Amino acid sequence: MSSPLALLFPGQGAQYVGMGQQLHERYPEARSIFERADRALDFPLSKLCLEGPEDQLRLTANTQPALLTVSVAIYEVFRRQGAEPGFAAGHSLGEYSALVAAGSLAFEDAVRLVRTRGELMQNAVPVGAGAMAAILGLSASVVEEVCAEAAGDELCAPANYNSPMQVVIAGNAGAVSRAGLIARRRGARKMVMLEVSAPFHCGLMLSAEERLSPLLDLIEFRDPAFAIASNVDARLIRTGPEAREALRRQVSRPVRWEPSMRLLLEAPSPWFVEVGPGRTLTGLLRHIDRKAAVSNTDPLEHLEKVMARLRPLGTATGRSTGG
């Protein structure tokens, strides 16, 4: 790994109405990313990001391209100010943002793909039939046992291995509810039902994965300019074909975020920068390694602090994120 700079791109749940507002007003290069998204989708996505309404922004088919657009807009601003990254990772749909930043995937292709990905994931399970919940205070192995006990004739499985003491589960609504009761008996500190429209990253998403797969085959994936830690394997992606296969498999499989972060923490003195709205990934990383050096780029003053710190590290080459 050639650089200590590691980029972290957030996934669904980080969105909020008004995200990217100051960025859009102050930086023409960010505004250009919003405009490109609107043209690619033939839909005013930028207005939805900046003005809402919230109920429309929370729809999965809107949330996914919106988060990707804001994350890439942030990256495009500070990319020109400092050193090139050595590696990156993205949580769920954030892996698309990471691949755009690395030049593996064209921005317009990515924003259209995640729009369709969101629609397919939303439609894979009838509304209310599935659920997701975060279990706090139990190890991953215990959560796996809880899910197996709760499943019965339904499906319940870990969906996000987020940190040593936070595992998100997904599956049929009844099974997830039973898992919560069992988890409390096993000593869980808390179980939080997530406000999501579908049970992501579990076997109930297989139909979405199968329908997305041929669309990925139509898209060009170039070798990334820096390595990406994949969600499904927690290993480094270095080629375009590897990137495509990782995206193909991630829809119905759990996000192995903690193992991915531990992989990147093996680099010499890594500095992590969360590139996107909010600071969810910053918080998770601090639960994984309290000594990790991590910064976030939202709100705008945090981004400008990151840019100021980047300048002494080197100069970006001007490589486009769009393709």
Secondary structure, DSSP 8 states (H G I E B T S, - for coil): ---SEEEEE--TT---TTTTHHHHHH-HHHHHHHHHHHHHHTS-HHHHHHH--HHHHTSHHHHHHHHHHHHHHHHHHHHTTS---SEEEESTTHHHHHHHHTTSS-HHHHHHHHHHHHHHHHHSS-TTTEEEEEEESS-HHHHHHHHHHHHTTS-EEEEEEEETTEEEEEEEHHHHHHHHHHHHHTT-SEEEE---SS--SSGGGHHHHHHHHHHHHTS-----SSEEE-TTTSSEE-SHHHHHHHHHHHTTS-B-HHHHHHHHTTSSS-EEEE-SSSSHHHHHHHHH-TT-EEEE--SHHHHHHHHHHHGGG-------S--
